[in-house]
Amino acid sequence: MLRRYWTGKQRLPAIIPADAPAEVREMARIARVNVIDIVVQALTQALFVDGIRARDEETGDDVTVPVWQAWLGNRMNKRQAGLHRATVAYGTAYTVVTPGEPVPVIRPVSPRQLTAVYGADPDWPVMALEKRPTAGDWRMYDAESVYVFYAGERGFELLGEPLLHGVTDRTGAPVCPVIRYRDAEDLDLEDEAEPEVSAGLAGFASSQTRVVAGQVAPLMSLQDQINLTSFSLKAAEWYSAFRQRWIVGWTPEKADQRMRAAASQLWTFDEMPDDVQLGEFNETTLDGFLKSREAALKYAATLSQTPVHELVGELVNLSAEALAAAEAGRDRKVDERKTGLGESHEQTFEAVGSLMGIDIPDDAQMVWRDTSARAFGAIVDGLGKLAQMLGVPQQELWDRIPGATQQDIRRWKAAAAQGDALAQLTGMLDRQAVGGPDPEVDPDDGDNG
């Protein structure tokens, strides 16, 4: 059901009878205004990982390069959008980390294809079961092995021997190689079930549905309201949005007479005009339907912390400051998701590092792309003031430049290091040309004459 609401393919309103005319059912079909997808897209398009920041405390080496190469090798720059989108929409999604060559395999999985069972440890599941439609098999994961099943004539049968995956946690203990991503943390997520009324063949029936997290479930009722208002608007447009004329005392004898009468702006009759009466019905005003739908869209924007102009479409001459203020609520919501999803990404890198023999420090941080509505010049100006007024090293601010990727920063640092070496060589040659002392050589050393 969540998938149907997310993609705008939810069932028609239950108030429409099963024997309704074809045009009524068609109007109900095209009256589905998919607001939920806009809310999901507005949030996930602001979530994009550009890198990971981590350094070994003992050696001082940058440990992000090998694990980040595993991220790039699995094309996670592209697949992370699907992972974030499923997490935001359904409230939960997963990654599965297994051995591979030349780098470990990272696979994002929808909660519609994988379920995990958790025990005392909220970070690592006890076991997980995954359905793989493209591969045609099922996989079960535990703390040591991966079991591959296929559906045979006698039920599920084990395909080959279990495969050891070798994923461990920070203490070195074996764990199930499944990492859970959540849209928001809710400590009381599973304590309530909400009654739902659905339309069945025999009328209305009541069922129980579990309340889940995510952006789709809280907006389902409001999505139904918007669809119903849009259907009423279409019905009013079709049946009564134009003036309808009526005639008393005259009936067309043939179909072509009825067509000419319907298309005529001026009607004339040769006989018995006193017995024929003409009139018309006034058209229905559509302003009420339009205002009702606009109010519902604004209400959806408030509930989901989505900028109103993205749902209503009203964006008239807004300055950069006004646009940033309009998107402040969404930015706070995005920051919360970056914190939660970032911890899950770090756990994924921890699993990857265990297979590559690399320890990921506890203070590792994800580098997120800045997608806020702030002007680029204002951001650069602020970074410059941090470097000049507060003494923050310039290279430490490069990853805060909007659009700068991990690869860009690595190239900049290499170019800066090369530039420093050239500057030192040039300075030494200049000093030697003017007879100045070489800073690397002690001028009081007797060996220098």
C-alpha positions in Angstrom: 0.0 0.0 0.0 2.8 2.4 0.8 4.3 1.8 -2.6 1.0 2.5 -4.3 0.5 5.8 -2.5 4.1 6.8 -3.2 3.8 6.2 -6.9 0.3 7.7 -7.2 -1.5 4.5 -8.0 -3.6 4.2 -4.9 -7.2 2.8 -5.2 -10.0 5.1 -6.3 -12.1 6.7 -3.6 -14.4 4.3 -1.9 -17.4 6.6 -2.3 -17.5 5.9 -6.1 -19.9 3.0 -6.7 -18.7 0.0 -8.6 -21.4 0.5 -11.3 -20.5 4.2 -11.8 -20.3 5.4 -15.5 -17.1 5.0 -17.3 -16.5 8.7 -17.5 -16.8 9.0 -13.7 -14.2 6.3 -13.1 -11.9 7.9 -15.6 -12.2 11.2 -13.9 -11.4 9.6 -10.6 -8.3 8.0 -12.1 -6.9 11.2 -13.5 -7.8 13.2 -10.4 -5.0 11.6 -8.3 -2.6 14.4 -7.6 0.5 12.7 -6.3 1.7 15.0 -3.5 3.6 12.4 -1.6 6.1 11.9 -4.3 7.0 15.6 -4.2 7.6 15.4 -0.5 9.8 12.4 -0.9 11.8 13.9 -3.7 12.2 17.2 -2.0 13.9 15.5 0.9 16.0 12.9 -0.9 17.4 15.3 -3.4 19.0 17.2 -0.5 20.8 14.0 0.7 23.9 13.1 -1.2 27.2 11.8 0.3 30.3 13.2 -1.2 32.9 11.5 1.0 34.0 10.3 4.4 36.5 12.0 6.7 38.6 9.7 8.9 42.2 9.6 10.0 44.2 7.0 11.9 45.1 8.4 15.3 48.3 6.4 15.6 49.8 6.7 12.1 48.1 9.8 11.0 47.3 8.2 7.7 44.1 8.9 5.8 42.0 5.7 5.9 39.2 7.1 3.8 40.9 6.3 0.5 40.6 2.5 0.4 37.1 2.3 1.9 35.9 5.2 -0.3 37.3 3.3 -3.3 35.0 0.4 -2.3 32.1 2.9 -2.2 33.0 4.1 -5.7 33.6 0.6 -7.0 30.1 -0.4 -6.1 28.7 2.7 -7.9 27.2 3.9 -4.7 27.4 7.5 -5.9 24.4 6.5 -8.1 22.8 3.9 -5.9 22.8 6.0 -2.7 19.8 7.9 -4.2 17.7 4.8 -4.2 18.8 3.9 -0.7 17.9 7.3 0.7 14.7 7.4 -1.2 13.5 4.0 0.1 14.5 5.1 3.6 12.6 8.3 3.5 9.5 6.8 1.9 9.1 3.6 3.8 10.9 4.6 7.0 13.5 1.8 6.7 16.0 0.5 4.2 19.1 -1.7 4.4 22.6 -2.3 2.9 24.1 -5.7 2.7 27.9 -6.0 2.8 29.6 -9.2 1.5 33.1 -10.2 0.3 34.0 -9.4 -3.3 36.8 -8.7 -5.6 38.5 -6.3 -6.0 36.5 -4.6 -3.2 33.7 -5.8 -0.9 30.2 -5.7 -2.3 27.7 -3.1 -1.0 24.1 -3.6 -2.0 21.2 -1.3 -1.0 18.0 -3.3 -0.4 14.4 -2.1 -0.1 12.5 -3.2 3.0 10.0 -4.7 0.6 12.7 -7.3 -0.3 14.5 -7.8 3.1 13.4 -8.2 6.7 15.7 -8.3 9.7 15.3 -9.7 13.2 17.0 -7.8 16.0 17.8 -8.9 19.5 19.6 -7.1 22.3 21.9 -5.3 19.9 20.0 -2.5 18.1 22.8 -2.0 15.5 23.4 -5.5 14.2 20.5 -8.0 13.5 20.5 -11.6 14.7 19.5 -12.7 11.2 18.0 -11.4 8.0 16.1 -12.8 5.0 16.3 -11.3 1.5 14.3 -12.0 -1.6 16.2 -11.3 -4.7 13.8 -11.1 -7.7 16.5 -10.4 -10.3 18.7 -13.3 -9.2 15.7 -15.6 -8.6 16.8 -16.8 -5.2 16.5 -16.1 -1.5 19.4 -15.3 0.9 19.5 -15.7 4.7 22.2 -14.0 6.7 23.4 -14.7 10.2 26.5 -13.7 12.2 28.8 -16.1 10.2 27.4 -17.3 7.0 25.2 -16.6 3.9 22.7 -19.3 2.9 21.3 -19.2 -0.6 17.9 -20.8 -1.3 15.8 -21.3 -4.3 12.1 -22.2 -4.6 12.0 -25.7 -6.0 9.2 -28.3 -6.4 9.5 -29.5 -2.8 9.7 -26.0 -1.4 12.9 -24.0 -0.5 16.1 -25.9 -1.1 19.6 -24.9 -0.1 21.8 -24.1 -3.1 25.4 -25.2 -2.4 27.2 -24.8 0.9 26.8 -21.8 3.2 29.3 -19.0 2.4 31.3 -17.4 5.2 31.1 -13.6 5.0 33.6 -12.6 7.6 32.0 -9.2 8.6 32.9 -8.2 12.2 32.1 -5.3 14.4 34.7 -2.9 16.1 35.4 -5.5 18.8 36.2 -8.2 16.2 33.0 -10.2 17.0 31.2 -11.7 13.9 28.0 -9.9 13.1 25.2 -10.2 10.5 26.3 -8.2 7.5 23.0 -6.1 7.3 22.9 -2.4 8.2 19.6 -0.7 8.9 18.8 2.9 7.8 15.9 4.7 9.4 14.2 7.9 8.4 13.8 9.0 12.0 14.4 7.5 15.3 11.2 6.6 17.3 11.6 4.7 20.5 7.8 3.8 20.6 7.5 2.9 16.9 5.8 -0.5 17.4 3.3 0.3 20.2 0.2 1.2 18.2 -1.9 -0.1 15.4 -4.3 2.3 13.6 -7.7 1.0 12.4 -8.1 1.5 8.7 -11.4 1.4 6.7 -11.0 -0.1 3.2 -13.6 -0.8 0.5 -14.2 -4.5 -0.2 -16.5 -6.2 -2.7 -19.2 -6.6 -0.1 -19.0 -3.0 1.2 -16.8 -1.5 3.8 -14.6 -3.7 6.0 -12.4 -2.7 8.9 -8.8 -4.0 9.2 -5.8 -3.2 11.3 -2.6 -1.8 9.8 0.6 -1.2 11.6 1.7 2.4 11.9 5.1 2.8 10.3 7.7 5.6 10.0 8.6 7.4 6.8 7.1 10.2 4.8 4.4 8.2 3.0 2.3 6.8 5.9 1.6 10.1 7.7 0.3 11.8 4.5 -1.9 9.0 3.2 -5.1 10.4 4.6 -4.3 13.9 3.4 -3.5 12.4 0.0 -7.0 10.9 -0.1 -8.5 14.3 0.7 -6.6 16.0 -2.1 -7.6 13.2 -4.5 -11.3 13.5 -3.5 -11.3 17.3 -3.9 -9.7 17.0 -7.3 -12.3 14.4 -8.3 -15.1 16.7 -7.2 -13.5 19.5 -9.2 -13.3 17.3 -12.3 -16.9 16.2 -11.9 -18.1 19.8 -11.5 -16.1 20.8 -14.6 -17.6 17.9 -16.6 -21.2 18.2 -15.6 -21.9 21.7 -14.5 -19.0 24.1 -15.1 -20.7 25.4 -18.3 -24.2 26.8 -18.8 -26.7 24.2 -19.7 -29.8 25.1 -21.8 -33.2 23.6 -21.7 -36.3 23.5 -23.9 -39.9 22.8 -22.8 -42.4 22.0 -25.6 -40.0 20.8 -28.3 -38.1 17.5 -28.8 -35.8 16.8 -31.7 -37.0 14.1 -34.0 -33.5 13.1 -35.3 -30.0 12.9 -33.8 -28.7 15.5 -36.3 -31.3 18.0 -35.0 -30.1 17.4 -31.4 -26.5 18.1 -32.5 -27.4 21.3 -34.4 -29.4 22.4 -31.4 -26.5 21.7 -29.0 -24.1 23.7 -31.2 -26.4 26.6 -32.0 -26.1 29.9 -30.2 -29.4 31.2 -31.5 -32.5 28.9 -31.7 -35.6 29.7 -33.9 -38.9 27.9 -34.3 -41.5 28.3 -37.1 -44.6 27.0 -35.4 -46.4 27.5 -32.1 -43.7 29.7 -30.4 -46.0 30.3 -27.4 -45.9 26.6 -26.5 -42.1 26.5 -26.5 -40.1 27.8 -23.5 -36.3 28.3 -23.5 -34.0 28.7 -20.5 -30.6 27.8 -19.1 -29.0 26.7 -15.9 -26.2 28.8 -14.4 -22.7 27.3 -14.4 -21.1 26.0 -11.2 -18.4 28.2 -9.7 -15.1 26.2 -9.2 -13.4 28.7 -6.9 -14.4 26.7 -3.8 -12.8 23.5 -5.1 -9.6 25.2 -6.1 -9.3 27.0 -2.7 -10.0 23.7 -0.9 -7.3 21.9 -2.7 -4.8 24.7 -2.3 -5.5 24.7 1.5 -4.9 20.9 1.6 -1.6 21.4 -0.3 -0.5 24.0 2.2 -1.5 21.8 5.1 0.6 18.9 3.5 3.5 21.3 3.2 3.2 22.2 6.9 2.9 18.6 8.1 5.9 17.4 6.0 8.0 20.6 6.4 8.2 20.9 2.7 8.5 24.5 1.2 5.0 25.6 0.2 6.2 26.9 -3.2 7.3 23.4 -4.1 3.7 22.0 -3.6 1.6 25.0 -4.7 4.0 26.3 -7.4 4.0 29.9 -6.3 7.5 31.4 -6.4 7.4 35.1 -7.3 10.5 37.3 -7.1 12.0 35.8 -3.9 15.4 37.0 -2.9 18.1 34.5 -1.8 17.4 35.4 1.9 13.7 35.0 1.5 14.1 31.7 -0.3 16.5 30.4 2.5 13.9 31.4 5.1 11.1 29.6 3.2 13.3 26.4 3.2 14.5 26.7 6.8 12.1 24.0 8.0 13.1 21.6 5.3 16.8 22.3 6.0 16.3 21.4 9.7 14.6 18.2 8.6 17.4 17.4 6.2 20.0 18.0 8.9 18.3 15.5 11.2 18.3 12.9 8.4 22.0 13.5 7.7 22.8 12.8 11.3 20.9 9.5 11.4 21.7 8.3 7.9 25.4 9.3 8.4 25.7 7.0 11.4 24.3 4.1 9.2 26.7 5.0 6.4 29.6 4.9 8.9 28.4 1.5 10.1 28.4 0.3 6.4 32.0 1.6 6.1 32.9 -0.2 9.3 31.6 -3.5 7.7 33.6 -2.8 4.6 36.7 -2.0 6.6 36.4 -5.3 8.5 36.6 -7.1 5.1 39.5 -5.0 3.9 41.5 -5.1 7.2 41.0 -1.4 7.9 39.9 0.0 11.3 37.5 2.9 10.9 38.0 5.4 13.7 35.1 6.2 16.0 35.3 9.9 15.0 34.7 9.2 11.3 32.3 11.6 9.7 30.3 11.6 6.4 30.7 14.6 4.1 27.4 15.6 2.8 26.8 17.8 -0.3 25.4 21.3 0.5 22.1 21.7 -1.3 20.7 24.6 0.7 19.3 27.7 -1.0 22.1 30.0 0.2 24.0 32.0 -2.4 27.3 30.5 -3.4 29.1 33.8 -2.9 27.8 34.1 0.7 29.1 30.7 1.6 32.5 31.4 0.1 32.6 34.7 1.9 31.8 33.0 5.2 34.5 30.3 4.7 37.0 33.1 4.0 36.1 34.8 7.2 36.6 31.6 9.2 40.1 31.2 7.7 41.1 34.9 8.2 39.4 35.9 11.5 39.4 32.6 13.4 42.5 31.0 12.0 40.9 27.8 10.7 43.3 26.2 8.2 42.1 26.8 4.6 42.4 23.2 3.5 40.1 22.1 6.4 37.4 24.2 4.8 37.6 22.9 1.3 35.1 20.1 1.9 32.5 22.7 3.0 32.5 24.2 -0.5 29.2 23.4 -2.2 29.6 20.8 -4.9 33.2 19.8 -3.9 33.6 16.0 -4.0 36.2 13.9 -2.3 38.1 13.5 -5.5 38.1 17.3 -6.1 39.6 17.9 -2.6 42.2 15.2 -3.1 43.3 16.8 -6.3 43.4 20.3 -4.7 45.6 19.0 -1.8 48.0 17.3 -4.3 48.2 20.5 -6.3 48.7 22.6 -3.2 51.5 20.3 -2.0 53.2 20.5 -5.3 52.8 24.2 -5.3 54.4 24.4 -1.9 57.4 22.3 -3.0 57.9 24.5 -6.1 57.7 27.6 -3.9 60.3 26.3 -1.6 62.6 25.4 -4.5 62.2 28.8 -6.0 62.9 30.5 -2.7 66.1 28.5 -2.2 67.3 29.4 -5.7 66.5 33.0 -5.2 68.5 33.1 -1.9 71.5 31.4 -3.5 71.4 33.9 -6.4 71.7 36.9 -4.0 74.2 35.1 -1.7 71.8 34.6 1.2 72.1 31.8 3.6 70.4 28.5 3.0 68.0 27.8 5.8 68.8 24.1 5.6 72.5 24.7 6.3 74.0 26.1 9.5 76.2 29.2 8.5 78.5 28.6 11.5 79.4 25.1 10.3 83.1 25.1 9.8 82.8 22.6 6.9 81.2 25.4 4.8 84.3 27.5 4.9 
